[in-house]
Amino acid sequence: MTLNLTNFFGLLGGLLVLAFAANRLSRWTRVPDVLVLVATGILLGPVLHWFNAAQFGEVTRVFGTLALILILFSAGLELDLRRAVKQFAAGLVLATLSYGLSFAGITYFCVYALAMQKMPSMLAAATLACMSGSIVLPVLEQLDLRHDFKTTLVIETSFGDGLGALAVGVLVDLASGGGATTNGPLAPILGRAGVEPGSGGSIAGGLAMLFLFKLLLGLVIAVGAGLAWVRLLPAVSDKRFWQALTFAAVLLIYSGTHALGGSELFAVMAFGTTLANLPNPRNSTEEFGFEILAPDASHEILSFHSELAFLVRSFFFVLLGAMIEFGGLRKVFVPSLGVLGVCIVARVIAVELSRAVWRGTTRREREFATLLIPRGLITAVLALEVIRAMPVELVFLISLVFAVILFTNVLVLLASFRAKGLTVEASAAPAETTAS
């Protein structure tokens, strides 16, 4: 098919109808809509050859990054810290353990099983260790789970996206020898510590220092911007297009944080969290939202960004499926199973260790949490980032990422079926706690 402008718009309209139908049907079929979208891309690209994803070039990366920005901002808006104090520690510990153990395990797997160098292995691990909030959050919304249990998983997912983006940003900095490593505010500190960009012996020290620097800088920018933005919002929230103005603020925070050397994706999520958790002097029991705005306005801004994210992510996953080469999938089939095994083992250990702070869970709830490790949008977007940093060493990564996305989403499907009756079991056996 000749992909002229008319055909492109027709294709885009059809894909959005398909995405909407897949999203609605997932409530009954339990099949994540990402699988339907990626399968559609495979059908349109490698199978029918209706269009070539290479035609879109950099557009694919732009679509993915934009969708990720919108999803992280929405996740931040939905993270009500005041209502999740009891679950906050458990979610944060689970997110850190799950990502850290997966990162370490995949790094060692790449180095010793795939004979890769240390830096490419760490870049691949930082990408593949990150769970996808764009898949987990809709799945959790569709399931009838115990409130505290669901809240813990929501907190974990929200921080998991930020951890992945932060780790990849730090490693790309070290691998390329740019940004904060050589020219940014942290350069004098790294120089005194003897950290040379890309040097294998200094990777651990540089990684820890850059991680902390990017995290703190992104947090400071996000909180400062959030405090300033809420002073402006009451003056513009009754005007037309004020949601677009907030979207502009999100993009400016992303670009500004990147320019200053901070973690831009973490800053976007922290900006949304800041807006969602400011104190409301009028009504301390008001439901989630921009607490200084009327409830209708707070839900309106969340709806606006969620629909934008739906539009962009739908097209991105179709493009991702169209990029797949069957020859590449055959080559990475066995390594992808190895990565999947590492992720499952790391997740089991993380869930068990987190029981020190994650109390009151049943055996079936822990089993559900163990299976809920999907890779998706953020994994694909971060893969495109690290491939740009090391295109030769990581040329296989897109195929590997696609295979891992497929396998982990099959686990999500299994977890969804296993979740039936989970709330009933938890209420019927309240005595089963972490001792079980």
N, C-alpha and C positions, 0 to 999 in steps of 0.2 A: 504494500500500500504506500502510495506517495504521501508523505507527511507534510502537506501544505498547511496553511494557517487554518483553513476551514476544517480539515480533518483533525487537526490538533485540538481545536475547541470541542469538536464532537467527541473525540476520544476522552478529553478531560471531563466532559459532562457525564459520559457513560461510566467512567471510573469512579466519579463521586457518587453516582447512584449505586454502583456496586459496593463501594465502601460503606455507604449508609446501610444498605441491606445486610452486609456482612456483620456490621456492628450490632444491628438490631437482632439478627438471628443468633449471634453468639450468646445471647441471654438464654436461649433454649438449647442450642446445639453444643455449647461449651467450647466451641472451636474458636480460638483467638482470631480476630479479623485480620491480623498481620499475615497469617498463613494464607488466607484467601487472596490478599493483595499481592503477596510475593508470587503465589502460584499464577495469578493473572499476568504478572510481568513476565514470568517464564513462558507462558503461552503466547503472549504477544511478541516477545523477542526471540529467544532461541528456538522455539518450536515453529511458529507461523511466520516469523521474520517480517512482521508488519511494520516494525520500526526498530531502529538501531539505537540503543541507549548511548552509544558514543556520540550521537548527534547532539546530545544535550550537554556533554562535557562538564564544565564547571557548574552548570545549573543543578546537577544532581547534588553536589556538595552544598550549594547554597540552600536548596530546599531542605536538606537534612539538618543543617545547622539552624535554620530559621525555625523548623518544627521543634527542635530540641530546646531552643530559647523559650518558645511559647509553652512547652510542656513543663519545663523547669519553673518558669514563673507561675504557672497555674498550680504546680505542686507546692510551691512556697505559699501561695495564697490559701491553700487548703490545710496547711500545717498550723493548727491552732495549739500553740505551746501551752497556754494556760489550761486548756481542757485535757492535756495529755501529759501532765507532769509525772504521773505514775508510770506511764509507758515510755517516756522520753529516754530514760537511761537504757532500758531494754532494747529499744529500737536503735539507738546509737551504737551500743555495744555489738548488737547483731550485725549491723551494717559494716562496722569496722572489721570485725572478725571475719565475716563472710568475704568481704573484698580483699582484705589482707592475706588470708589463707589461700584464696583462689589465685591471687597475684603471685604469691610465692610458689605455689604448686605448679602453675602454668609456666612460670619462668624456668624452673628446674626441668620441667618436661621438655620445653623447647631446647634448653641447653644440652641435656643428656640424651634425650630420645630423638630429637630432630637435628642435633649437631649444629645448632645456631649459635652465633656470637651473643655475648651478654646483652648488649644494648638493644639489638633487634628483638631478642627474647623478652626483655622487659617491656618494650613497646607493645609487642603482641599481647603479653600478659595483662598489661594495664587496660587494653581494649577489651579482651575477652573476659576479664574478671568482673566487668560491670553489668549488673542487672538492669533491666529496662523498666523504668517507671511508666512509660507509655503503654506497657502491656499489663503490668501488675495492678496499677490503679484501677483500670476498667474492670479487670477480673474481680478484684475485691469488692467493687461496687455492686457487682451482679450476684454475689454470694451472701447467704444469710449466715454470718459468722458472729461469734461472741464479740461484743463491742471492744473490750480491752485488747483482745487478741488481734482484731482487725486494725485497731489504732497503732499497735506496735509495728505491724507489717507496713502500714502506710508511712510511719516515721522512718523505718529502715529504708524503704524504697526512695523516699525523698532525699535522704542523706547519701544513699548509694549512688544516685546519678551525679551528685556533686563530687563525691570521692573519685569516681572514674574520670570525670572531666578534669579535676585538679591533678590527679596523678599523670594523666596523659600530657597535660600542659607542661608540667615540670620536666618530664622525660623528653618531650620534644625540644624544650629549651636546652637541656643538657646535650641532646644528640646533635642539634644544629649549631650549638655554640653561640646562640644569639639571645636576644631578649634580656631578661634579668640576669642571665649568666655573665654576660660580658659588658653590657651597657647600662643595665638597670640599676636601681637603688641598692640592690644586694651585691653588686659587683665588688666593692671594697671588702665586704665581709668574706665573700668567697675567696678573694685573692689572699687575704690574711690566713684563711684556713687551708690554703694550698690546694684548692679545688680547681682543676683544669677541666674545661668543657670536654665531654666525651671521653675522658680518661677512665679506664676501667677501674683503677685502684681507688679513685675518688668519687665514684658514682654514689655510693651509699651516703657519704657525708653531704654531697651536693644535693642529693634527692631530699634528705631530711630538711636541710636548711631552706631550699627553694619551696618545698611543700608548705612549711610553716609560714614563710614570707607571703606566698601567693594566697594562702588561706586567710591570714590576718588582713592583708591589704584589700582583698575582695570583700571581706566582712565589714571593714571600716567604711569603704566606699558605699556599700549597699545600705548600711544602717544610716550613714549620713544623708544619702540621697532619699531614703525613706522618710526620715524626719523632715527633710525639706519639702518633699512632695506632698505630704499630708497637709501642710500649711497652704499649699496652692490649690489642692483638690476642691475644697468647699467653694472656691470662687469660680471654678470651671465646670463642676459636676452637673450644673443645670443647663449647660450649653450643649449644642449639637457637637457631635464628634469628639466628646471628651474621652471616650474610650480609646480612640485613635491617638490622642495626645499622651495617654498613659503608655500605650504601645511604643510611641516614639521615645518616651523616657526610658523604657526597658532597653531599647536598641542603643540609646546613648550610653547607658550604664555598661552595657556589654562592650561597646567599642572603647569607651574611656578606660575601663578596667584593664582591657587588653593592652592599650597603649601605655598604661602605667606599670605593667608587668604583673598584675594580679590575676587571679583565676576568674575569668569573665563569666563562665557558666555558673560557678558557685555564687558569684555576686548577683546574678539574675535571680537565682532561687532565694538567696538571702534577702533581696529587695522585696520579693513577694511576701516572705515570712515576716519581715519588718512591718509591712503595711497591714498584714492580717492580725498582728498581735499587739498593736498599740493600744494603750488603755483608753477606755471609753468612760469619761466622767459622768455621762448621762445615764448609762445603763450597763452595769457590769455583767449582766446575764444575757446580753444581746448575742445572737447566734453569729457564727463566723462571718467575717467580711471586713471591708474597710470600716473599722469601728467608728470613724468619725462621720461616715456617710449613712444615709438611710438604708435599711435592709434591701430594698429593691435595687438601689444603685450598686451595692456591694455584690449582689448576685449578678447584676447586669455586666459588670466588668469581668467576672469570672466566665460568664457565658460567652462574651465576646472573644476572649483569648482562647477558650476551649474550642470554639468553632473554627477560629483561624488555624489552630494546631491540627484539627481534624482535616481541614482542607490540604494543608501542606504535607502532613505525614502520609496521607493516602497516596498522593502522587509519588512521594519519595519511595515508598515500599514497592510500588509497581516498577519504578525505575531500577530499584535494586534487583528485583527479580529479572528484569530485562538485561542486566549486566552480567548475569551468571553464564559461565561457560561450562558445558557438561564435562569437557575434558579436564578442566581444572577441578571439578567436584570429584572426579574419580581419583585424582592424585591426592586429594586431602581427606579422603573418606576415612582411612585408618587413623591419621593424626587427629581428625575431629572427634573420633570416638575416644581417643586418649584424653583430649581436652575435656570432653564431657565427663569422663570418669574422674578426672582431677576435680572438676567443679562440684560433682556430687559428693566426693569424699570431703572436700573442704567445707561444703555446706553442712554435712552431718556433724563435723567437728564443731563448726561455728554455732549451730543450734544447741548442741549439748553443752558447750562451754558457756553460752549465754544464759543458761538456766540459773547461773549464780545470781543474776539480776532479773531474769525473765521468769517470774514465779507464777504458779497457778495454771500452767499449761498442761493439757492432757497429751497422752501418747499420740492420738490421731491428729491433734493440732500440730504437734512437732513434725509428724510425718508430712502433713500438708505444707508446712513451712519449708521443709527440706526439698520438696518437689517444686516449689514455686521459685525457680531460678531462671526466668526467661532472659534471653538476650534479644535485643531488638533495635530500636531506632538509635539509641545512644551508642550501642556497639558499632553499628554501621557507620555512623557519623565520625566517631573517634577513629575507626579504621581508616577512613579516607584521610584523616589528619596525619596519622602516623605513616601512612604510605607516602605522603608528600615529603615527609622527613627522610625516609629511607626507601625510595622507590625500587631499588634493585634487590635489597635484602628481603623486602616484604611484599614482593610482587604477588605472592600466593595468598595474601591475607584476606582479600575479598571473598575468595572461594571458601576459605576456612571459616570466616565469619558467617557466611551464609549457611554452611552446614551446621555450625553450632547453634545459630538462630533456629533452624528447623528442628534440631533434636531437643533443644530446651523448651521450645513451645509445645512439642509433643508431651513433655513432662507436665507442662501447665494444663494441657487437656486432661491428663491422667489425674492431676491434683484436683481439677474442677469436679470430676466425677467422684473422687474420693471424699470431697467436701460435703456431699449430700448427707444430711443428718448429723453434721458435725456439731451444730448448736444444741441439738437434742441430746447428744451424747454428753456434751460438756455440762449441761444443766442437770442431767440425770446422775452424773458422777462427779459432784463438786469436790469430793474428798481426794480425787486423783490430782495431785499437784506435782511439783518437780521431783518428789520422791518416787513417783511411779516410773 
